[in-house]
């Protein structure tokens, strides 16, 4: 059983992800997601925070209609 399956089975449940205001400066570099071609600490951090928000939003769509809520703080 996956963690997500467990969360769904344990309804009502909450999934909380941690981000920061740095997401506002983030851009997803789809050509180099892992920063293998070039690494800049701040850009990587901003991208990771934006990705966290995007993931949480997609997870909320997946869980729609279930009593399992997602939040990003």
N, C-alpha and C positions, 0 to 999 in steps of 0.2 A: 504494500500500500504506500503510495506517495504521500508526501506532506500535504499536498493540495487535497487529495482524497480524504485524508484525515480531517482537514479543516472543514470540508464540506459535510462530512459525516457528523462533526461535532457542532453543528449549527445550534444556536447562533454563534458566529465566530467573526473575528476581525483579523485582517492582515495589515500590518503597519510597516511601511518602508520609510527610511530616513533619507531626506534630500537636503538641499540648502538653496538659498537665493541665487547661488552661482549658476543654477540651471538657466537663468535668464540670459546669460552670456554664452551658453552652450550651443554647439552645433554638432550634429552627428556627421562624422566623416565616414561615409559608407565605403569609400575607397581604401580606408586604412583604419578599420574599427579597433584594432589592437595596437595602434601606434607603432607598427613595425617599421614604417618608412621614415618616421621622425617622431620624436617624443618631446612634448612640452608639458611640464607638470600641470600648469594651470589649465591649459586647453583640455587635457585628459580628464582632469577633475570636473570641469564644467560639463564636458560631454557625458561623464558618468552620472552626474546629477540629473541632467536632462533625460538620459536613458531610463533612469529610475522612475521619473514621472511618467514617461511614455509607457513603460512596462505596467505600472500600476493602473493606468487608464485602460489598457488592453485587458488586463486581468479583471477589472471591474465589468467590462463588457462580457467576458467569458462567464462570470459568476452572476450575471443579471438574472433575477427571478429566484435567487437563492438567498438564504439568510446568512450570507457570508460577505461582509463588507470590506472594502479596501480603502486605505488611507495613506497619504504621503504627508509627512510632517517635516 
